[in-house]
């Protein structure tokens, strides 16, 4: 092809030739004498692109290459000989993945497949292949590429002048970009068009970066994405673009706004011009970048750089004063946490939805607070997690169906939060000062006079957890139940709850020990609860030891994490437009959260939050942070969840709609596809699609949904329609708004990683789990059960008021 021949093998059992180090690959390739030739080389970016066939469909055994000539292709990355010149380039080289047809910077220490090439009939021409001499710049705003005979607009749409410094660059969606090209009469020509992806790719100069293009020829080019005319045939809503930051090609939704550069004459829609630029000098020597030097391996050196740049210490408790479970106030808080006296109907405790054995939550998509029953509809207030149902006795309620639309977040490590609590941070520090837990400047709550005012009922110096503990008790669906709200006043109701403990000798004794006197108030109850909750510090994980080892702390094992986990950490910390998963863009810091609010395109499929609007037409949705701030740009934005112990705290996301971390990664990597999988539809873009029309909705595999089907005998489709029949339409509207930068304050991030890389990120997240949270004996200090319930102050008055957690089979947690 194009004067090149490619090496392959016909063995049908072969999955590919692999090299696990790019530098060794470059040298070893040129020492082979395969098929009698000693001039084999690793193809560079342009050469490998010549093999890509964007017309091939996507599938398990279908790749973007002509498999008649190149059988046994693999979905893994294929090395190129092109070094990566972008950020941290010493650790990367360019590679291609034939599953999609895109290039990507891959860590040089990763194993990747190999396809060799050699020059058969070198292209000879009097046009030098140096960048400046390759082009002829005209005086009419056009440039001719002498190698491809394509004429280009020198400036992107919206700019003009010799240096392209007049006007403003215009971005437009894909349809408008096509129309703009077809109607342009730049320099008197009327046959302009949008370049296909291979044509646009031919402008990339991989020895330049930010932008990866010759600025002498194409001045004022920015790093912003630039549209091609090529559709992504596997995803009807997407088309291909080039990111000129470093030269990556990828696809994105056609509603996205991007730059436009016009082209005319030359090739057709699906192939390059007849003259090919593939031939170039072979790279035959190690460039010295990324080679193992010193005492640590390349992946460790790479991780070390990123850890230092992003400020990870490995220990999120550094500089914080957090209580011990053995503190007297923590022991009082523990008794309160398991006491049903704090619920309106004496049937719910804090531990009902936040049990340590269940990852500090309840393992349900949507929690069940007061009036809990079991599968046989018998009252069962001690059942926690799967098998806990809502009674649903009122006319506007459904028996067995939850009322609460948001997932119960873990209580673990709540003392590491400094900005806010709840998914919308309706409990929020007035200062957001790091390390203070909200204790330094007052706290804004739903009881505040307005969004900008601190709650005068919260004592000075109280923490976020202290403020948060005051609100589940007054919420009807969580703990208050049908107990009337005293004088329609939250404070009066809390005082009523505190009065329930007065005069009880055992409770007064605990308050005496904790505070020095036996006075009981809700302020003290809230403080004690917060102290207990903040004592649940579970941060001693393998990641902490790994970071310590990289920082040179003695007796720490640098190999406490596997190679794949380390690669996953690097991907986690690497930006999306630099080939990473971009996780640390939001999950930053030692607690792995920026505590800010972001939209990710995840629809509300549970009971919802009763949020509705007439335009766009939305019913029974959850608008998120906008309900707190009133800023429409915060619509569908929710707080970044911390990731410590993430393997134990599912289901995931604000609406509890994802059962596995694999599904979570899919939402970020392919949000449209993830929504299709969640709802069992062909495409989220089809307004006529029906829930579970494909028969494989992940929604039907949620524990909460399976439980309801078991109890009611209903099908998944019936449960969906009873729970929230507007979920599909709401998700379509949310999905469009989430990715609109003109509407969203923090639109969904974009990442370009494949399934194998996602799995490595998931493996890394497993290192964030403290072994204690999976060890029942280790968790015992934070639990009341049958081994110690006789010491609880409610035992003598009424042991039924003690939450002794049981699973759906009646077994103690």
N, C-alpha and C positions, 0 to 999 in steps of 0.2 A: 504494500500500500504506500503510495507516494514515494517510491524509491526505497522503501524500508521492508525488511522481512522480520517477522516476529517469531520467536522461539516458543514452542508449546510442546506438550507431550500428549499422545493419544490414549494413554492408559486411562480407562474409564473410571478406575478407582482413585485416580489422583484428585486431590482437592486443591492442589497448588504447591508451588515451591516457596519455601519460607526462609526468610532471613530475619534474625532477631536483633540485628544491629545494622543500621544504615551505613556506617562508615566501613565496617568489614565487607558489607555487600558491594560497595563501590569498588573496592580493591579486588575482591575475589572474582567478581564478574569478568574482569579483564585478564584473568589468569586461566580461564576455561578454554578448552579447545573443542567445544561442542560441535558436532557434525563437521569436524575438520576445519573450523574457523576459530581464529583466536582474537577476533575483533568484535565480539559481542559486547554490548553495552546495556546499561539500564536506561530505558527511555526517559527523556525529560518530559516536562508537563505538556508541551505542544505535541510531541510525538505520541504520547499516550492518548491525548484528546482525539487524535486522528482515528483511533480504534472505536471510539464511543459512537453508538447508534442510538440516538435519542428517540427513535421510532419504535424500539422494542418495548413491550409492556413489562410491567413489574409482576413478579411472582416468585414462588419458592425456587424454581429452576430456570427462571428467565432473567437475563441480564442485558444491560445496555451494550451489547457487543454481538457481532455476527457469530453465532455459535456453530454455524456450519463450517467456518474456517477456524474458529477458536473454541473448541469444545472444552467441557469440564471447567468452565469459569467458576469462580468462587465469589461469595458475597463479601469476603473480607477485603481489606484494603490492599492495593498493589502499590509497591514502591515506585517512585520516579527518582531520577537522578538530580532533581532540582532542590537545592537547599531552600529552606524557608527563611525569608528576610524580615518577617514581622517580629512582633514582641516575643522575647525569649527564643529567638530563632536558633540559638545554639543547641536547643533541645529538639528541634523539629526538622523534618523534611517533608516535601510534598508527596502525596499519595492519591490514588483514585479508588473510588468504590464503584463497581460496575452494577451494583443493585440499583443505583439511581443515575450514575453517570457524572458524578460531581468529583471535583478535586478537594483535598483537605490536607491541612497540616497535621501530621501524625508524629507522635513522639518517636524519636529515632531508636529508642530502646524497646519498642513494641515489635512483636513478630508480625510481619505482613507478607503477603504473597508477592511473587515475582514473575514478570514476563519480560524476556530479553529481546533486544532488537540489534540489528546490524545494518550498515549502509551497503546496499547492493549497487545502486546507480546514483552516485552523489549528484545532487542538483548543482549545475554550473551556470553561472550568470554573471554578467558584468556589474550587477547591482550588489554592492557590498551589503552584508547583513547587519552592519552596525545600525543602531536605532535611528540616528538622525538621517543617514543616507538612504534608509529604506523608504522614506516618505518624501513627497514633493508637496510643499506648502504653497498653495495658490494665494492670490490676493483678494479672493472673493469669499473668504470664510470657509473654504473647503480644503481638504488634504487628500492626496492620492497615495495609497499604499502600493508602491511599485512591485511588491512581491505578490500581492493578491489581485491587483487591478481594481480594488474597491475604492470608491471615493467616499470620504467621510466628512461630516460636518465637523469643523475644527472645534466648535464650542458646543456644549450641551444646550438644549432648548432653553431660551430665556436670556442667554448671554451672547454677546457679539463683540466685535472689535479685534484688532490684531492680537491682543493679549487676553481676549475673552473676559474683559473686565468691565464691559458696559452691560447694564441691566442686572437682573437677578435670576439665578438658576431656577427653573420651574420644575416642580415635581407633579406627576399626574398618575392616575391609575392606568392599568394596562390597556383598557379599551380606549381611553383618551390618548394614550401614547400612540396606539396604532392609527387613530384618526389624525392626530397631529402630523405624523410622518406622511400619510397619504395626501394631505392637503398642503404640505409645505412647498414653497417655490423658492427655496434658498438658492441663491446664485443663479437664478433663472431656470433651474431644473424642476421638473414636475414629477419625476419618478423616484422620489425619496421613499424610503421605507424604514421600518424598524429592523435592525440586524438580527439574524438568528443567533443562537447562543454560541455557535462555533465562530462566527464572524466577530462577534463582540469579544469573545475570549481571545481572539488573535491580537487584540490591542494590548493585552496584559504584558507588562514587562516584569518578569519575576525576579529581576535583580534590583528592582526599585520597590519602594513601599511608601504607603500613605502620601500620595497615591501610587499604585503600581502601574504607572503609565508614563510615557515619555512626555514630560511637561514642556520640553522645547517644541514639540509638535502639537500637543494638545494642552495649551496653557490653562491654568485656573481650574483644572479638573479636581474635583473633591473626592473624598472617600465614600461618598454616599452611593447607595445601590443604584444600578442602571439597568433598565428593562431590556430584555431581548424580545423578539417576536415569537420565540419557541414556547409552545404550550407544554406543560408537564402532563403527558398523556395519561399518567396513572392517577392524577388527582385533578378532576375537572375544574376546580376552583383556582389552580395554581399555574404560574408560568415561570420561566427561568430568568435569572438576572445574574449580573456579575458585581461582586463587591470589590471595588478598586482600592480598598484599604490595603489588601495584600494580594488579591487575585483569585479569590474563591468564587466558584460558580455554584448557585443553589436555586431553589424555587420558593415562591411565596404566593400568598393569595393575591388575586388580580385586583382586588380593591385597594391594595397598598399603593401609596404614592412613591414614585421613584423618578430619578433623572432619566432623560431621553437624549440619546445621541443618534443622529440619522446616518443612513448609508444608502448608496445607490450603485447600480450596475453590479457586475461580479457574479457571485454564486446564486443558485436557487435557494429555496427555503431549507433544504435538508442536507446540504453539503458545502464544503469549502470551495473556494475558487480553484481553478485547475492547477495553479502554481501553489505548491505547499511549502510552508515554512518549517517543516519538521526537521530538516537536516541541520545539524549543528555539531560542534566539537564534543567529543565524549568527555565525561568527567571521570578521570581515572585515578585520582588520588584522594585520600582522606583529607577533608578540609580542616580537620582538627577540632571541629565544633562538636560538642556533645560526647566526646570520647571519655571513657572512664579515667579519671585522674584523681589522685589523692586517695582518701580512705573510704569514700562512700560511692555507691553505685550511681549511674546517671539519673535514675528515677528519684533517688533520694536527694541528689543535688538539685533537681528540678523542683521537687516539693519544697525543699529548703528555701529556695529563692521566693516562691510564691507565699510561703508561710510568713517570711520576713516582710514581704511587700504588703501583705494584707493584715499584718499585725496579730496573727494567731499566737497565743501563748500556750494553748492546750488546757489551761486551767481557768475556767470561767469564774471560779470563786476568789481569784486573786483580788485583794483590796476590798473584799466584802466582809461584813460582819453578819454571819448567818448563825441562827441558833442551833443548838444540839437537841436531839430528841429527848435527852435526859434533863433539859432545863425544866424548871417547875411550870412555867407558863406553857411550854410545849406539851407537858403531860396533861395539864388542864385542857388545852386545845384538843388533844387526842380524844379525851372523854367527850368533849362537845362535838367533835367531828363525827362520832359514831352514835350520838344521841338523837332520837327522833323527837325529843321535846322541842327542837328548833323548827319543826314543821307544823303547819296549821292543824293538821289532823293526826298528829303523832304517828305518822306512818312513813316518814322519809327522813333520812340523815344525809349529811354531806357525802358520806361514803357510798350512798346509794348510786351515785353517778361518778364518783371519783375514788374507786377502790384501788389500793396499792397493788393487789394481786393482778388487776386488769390494766396494768400500765398507768395507773393513776387516773384512769377513765372508766369506761364501762364496756368497751369493745363493741358498742352499738353505733350505727350510723346516726341515730337520733335518740337521745336519752328519754327515759320514762321517769318522771318525777313522782308526784303524789298519786295515790289511788292505784297502786300497782297490783296486778293479778298475774296468775300463772296461765299456762296453756289451757287449763280446764276452767278458767275464769274464777278460780278461788283467790281470795285476797292473799297476797304473798309478798309482804313488804320487805322480806329479807332476800328475795331473789335479786341477784345483781347480774347484769349482762344479759346474754342470750337467754330467752325464756321469761324476761320481764316485760309485761304488757301493760298498756293503759286500760283501765276499766271502761272508760267511755260511756258513762251512764246518762249523760245529758243528751237532749234531743239533737244538738248540733255536733255531737261527737260520735265517732265510730268505735265500737268495742274492739280492742286489740291494737288500734292504730295510735301512733305517737302524736303528740301535739307540738313538741318542740322541734323547730326546723334546723337547728344548728348542732353540730357534733360537740360532745362534751370534751373540751381540751384536757390534756393531762395536767394533774396537779404537781407532778414532779418538777423540781427546779423552778418553782414559781418565784423563788427569791432572787432569780437571776434577771427578772424583768424590771426594766427601769422606766419604760414609757407608758405602757398601758396593758390592761387585761380585758378579756372577752375578745371575740373575733373582730369586733368593730372598735375595740379600745374605748368603750363608753366609760370605763374607769381609766382615767388618764392623768399622768403627772403634769403639773403646770410647768415644770421646768425641763423634764426629760433628761435630767443630769445623769450621766453614766455612773453606775456603782451605788446609787442612792436608794433604789427601789421606790422612788417617789416620796421619800421622807423629808425632803429639803424645802419644798415650796408649796405644799398644798396639793390637793387632788380634785380633779373635776369628775363629777359623777352624774347620773341621771337625776339626782336630787338637787343639782346645782341650779341656780337661777337661770343660767344660760350656758352655752357651750364654752364660753371664755372665762367663766367664774368658778372658783374653787368651791367645794361643798363645805359650808360653814359647820356642818354637823360632824365632819371628820376631824378628830383631834389633831392638834399640831404634832408633827413628827410621825404620823401614822404612815404605814407602807401601803403600796398598791394592794397587796393581799388583804390587808386590814379593811380597806375600803370595799374591795370586791366581795368579801364574805357577808356584807350587809344586804346584798341584793337578791341572791337566790331565795332567801327566806321570805321576801315580800312578793316574789313572782308567783302568780297564780298557777302556772303550769309546772313550776319546778317544786317548790316546797310549801307554799301557802295553801294551795288547794282551795277548797270552798270556804275556808275560814274568812269571815269578813275582814276587810282592811280597816283597822280601827280608825274611825273618823276620817276615812280616806286619806290617812296620813301615815307615811312610811315610818317616821320616827315613833309615832304613838304605837304602831303595831310592834315595832322592835322592843319597845318598853314592855309591852304585854308579854312578849316571849321571854324577856329577861325575868319578869315577875314569876314565871313558872318555876324558876330555880330557887327563888327566895324561900327561906324557911326550911329548906332541905339540908339537914346537918352534913350529909356527905358532900354535897356540892359546895356548901359554904366552907367546908374544911379545905377543899381543893383551892378555892379562891383565896382563903387565908394563907395557904402555903405559897401560892403564886404571887400574891399582892401585899401580904402583910396584914390584911384585914379581910373580913368576910363580906364586904359590900359587893353586890352583884349588879352590874349594869350591862347594857348591850355593848357599850364601848369596850368594856373588859372582855366580853365574850368575843367580839370581833378581833381584838388584839391577840387573845389566846389562840383562836382559830388560825390566825395568820402566823403566829409563832410555830404552831405545829406544822402547818403547810410548808413554811419556809425551812423547816428542819429536814424536809425530804430532798436532800441534796444528793443526787446520784450522777456523778461526773467522772468517776474513776474508771476510765475506759482505755482501750488500746490506743486510740488516737492520742490521748493525753500522754501516754508513755512514748509514743513515736515522736511527737513534737519535742518532748523533753530530751530524747536521744539526739535529735538533730541539733538541739541547742547545746549539746555537750554535757548535759547533766549526767553525773556518774551513775553507774548501775542501772541504766535504762537501755532496753533492747531495741535497736533500730530495726530489727527483723520481727518485731511483735506483730507487724502487719505483713500480709502477703504481697507479692509483686502486683497482683491484680488490684488489691485494695489500695496500694500506693498509686497505681495508675489512675484508679478511680478518684483518689484525692486530688491528683493533678487536674483531671478533667473537671472536677467539682469547682476548683478554684480558677479555672481558665475561662476567659470571656467567650461568649457565643460567637462573635465575629473573628475570634482567633482560634476556632476549632474546638472550643470546650463546651461544657454543659452549662456554664454561666450560673451555676447554683449560688455561688458566693456573692453574686450581684445583689441578692436579697437575703440569703441565709449567711450573713456575714458575722464576724466576731466569734468569740469563744462559745457563746450560747447558740450560734448558728441562726441568728435572726437579726435583721436590722430594725425590727419592731415597727416598720412602716407598713404602708397599705398598697396592695397591688391587685390588678385584675389579671386573671389567667385564662379566662374563657370557659370556666367551669359552671355549668348551669345548675339551677336549683331544682333538684328532683325529689326532695323530701317534702315535708309538710309546708315548707316555706315560712316566710315571716310576715305574711299578710300584706306585703307591699304590692301596690297596684298603681297603674297610670293609664290614662286614656291615649296618650301619644308619647312613645309608641304603645300599642295596646298590650299591656302586661297585667296579669292577674296572679295573685298569690305567689309572688316572687320574694326575693330577698335582695334589697338594694345595697345592703352593707353599710360602709362607712358614711355614705351620703346622708343617712338618717341622723348621724351625729353632727356633721359639719355643715350640712345644707349646700355643700359645693357639688354641683352636678358632675364635676370631673371625678368625684369619688364614688360614683355609682358602680356597684359590683366590685368594689375594692374591699379587701379583707386583710387583716394583719398577717404578716409573715410568721408562720409557725416555727418555733424552735425545733431543732432536729436531734437534740440529745435523747437517746433511748428510743429513737424513732421506730425501730423494728418492733417495739412492744406497744405502741400507742395508736395503732389503727383502730377502726377505719380512718381514712385520711381526708383532709381538706375541711373547709368550714361546713360543708353540707354532708360530710361523711359518705360521699358517694363512691369512693375508691377503696377497694379492699386490700390492694397490694401496692408495694412500692414500684413494681413493674408498671402498673397502671398510672401511678403518679408520674413516672418518667415519660410515659407515652403522652400525657397531657401536655407536657412542655415540648416534647419533640415533634408531635403531630397532633395539635389540639383538635383539629377537625376530625381526624380519624378516631381520636380517643372519644369524642362525643358520639360519633357513629357507633363505636363499640359499646359505650355505656347505654345508649338508648336502643341499640339493635336496629339501626336504620341504615339505608344505603348511603345517604349523604345528608349532612345537616343543612345543605343548601336547598334541598327539595322541600318546599313548604307543604307538599301533599304527603310527605312521608308519614308512616304510622309507627307508633311505638312497637318495637320488637318485630317488625315486619321481616327481618332476617332470621328471627328465631334464636338469636345468640346474644341478647342484651346482657351486659355485665351487671346491670341493675338487678337482674333476677338472681344473681349470686351473692348479693349483699346479705349478711347475717340477719339484719332487721327485716328484710323482705322475705327471706326463707322462713323466719319465725312467724310472720303474719300469715303466710300461705299455710304453714303447718296448723296454725290455730283456727283459721277461718275456712280452710278448704278451698280458698279462691285461687284462681290462676294468677300468674305474675301480671298479666295484662289487666285483670280486674283490680289487683292491688294498686297498680300504677294509676288507674283511672279514679280509684277511691282516694288515693293519697294526694295526688296533685295532677289532674288531667291537663293542666296548662304547662307542664314542665317542658315539653318539646318546643312549643312556640316561644316560651320565655327564654329557653336556651338559645334559640336561633337569634332572637333580638339581642340577648346578652353577648352572644358570640361576635356579632358585627361590631357592637360598641366597644368591646374589650380590646380590639385590635386597631381602633381608630385613634390615632395620636392627636387628632384635633378635638376629641371628646374626652378621652381618658387621661387622668393625671399621671397614671403609671401603667401604660399598656403592657400587655403580655410580652415577656421576653421571647427572643428567638434563639433556638439552639440548633446545631447541625451535628448530631452524633448518631451513630447507628446503634442497633440493638446490642451488639457486643459491648460497645463502649458504655451504653446505659447500664448493662449488667455490672460492669466494673464500678460505676458510680454507686449502684445499689450495694455492692460488696463493701465499698468504702463506708457507706452509711451504717453498715453493721458494726463497724469499729467504734461507733459513737455510743454504743450501749454499755452501760455499767452492769457487770455481771450480777450485782446485787438485785436488780429489778427482775431477774428471772430466777432468783433463788428464794423460795418461800421462807426458809429459815432466816435468811438475811433480812427480809422485809418484816419479820415478826415484831420488832420494836414499834412499828407504826400501825399495828393491827390489833383490834379486839376480836377475839374468837372464843370458842368454847374452852380454850385452855386458860383464859384469863378474864372471862366476862364477869366472874364473881367479884372482881376488884372494881368494876365499873360502878360509879355512884348511882346509876339507875337500877342496879340489879335487885336491891331490896324493895324498892318502890314498885317497879314493874319491869321485869327483864325484857318484856316485849318492846320496850322503848329503846333497846340497844340493837343497833344494826349488826347482826352476825351474818356476814355475807355467805350466800349459798348459790350454787349453780342451779340450772333448771331441773336437775335431777335430785335436788335436795342435799347435795354433797357440800360440805363446808369448803369455801374457797381457800 
